[in-house]
Amino acid sequence: MAQIVLDTNVVAKLFLKEEWSEVAVAIKAAHIQNEVEAVVPSLLKYELISALKSKGFKKEEIKEALEVIRDYAFSIVELNDFVFNKVADFAEDYNISAYDAAYVALAHHMGIVFYTADDKLLLKVKKLNFVKHLKAFSI
């Protein structure tokens, strides 16, 4: 089974009606059917809370979304010191936030594809062939 890293903006599309939401739903379905394993760093939960709050979700709706993420059983990874060092490298080398660099570093460390819908991030890391736009997802 293939593993993939998902950005918070991809996971948030499970709860928002936005462009590419249907692809995020397809990834969720593939994950549930054990066709792919969705991997995320533990900071995803913090970022998801912020993303949903910024879209007007109330605290109970946010808590329900967190329960849904738990129920989907995404693989939540705590970054070790080696990966944190790579976070620093990617953040500096590509002029991206440490938050974005955490996803990039995790995918790099695991040798798997990282999917995002963040066009600004994609532009900055375009040299990294393992970072893909959400629309490129296929099984």
Buried (B, 14 or more C-beta within 10 A) or exposed (E): EEBBBBBBBBBBBBBBEEEBBEBBEBBBEBBEEEEBBBBBBEBBBEBBBEBBEEEEBEEEBBEBBBEEBEEEEBEBBEBEEEBBEBBEBBBEBBEBEBBBBBBBBBBBBBEBBBBBBBEEBBEBBEEBEBBBBBEEBEE
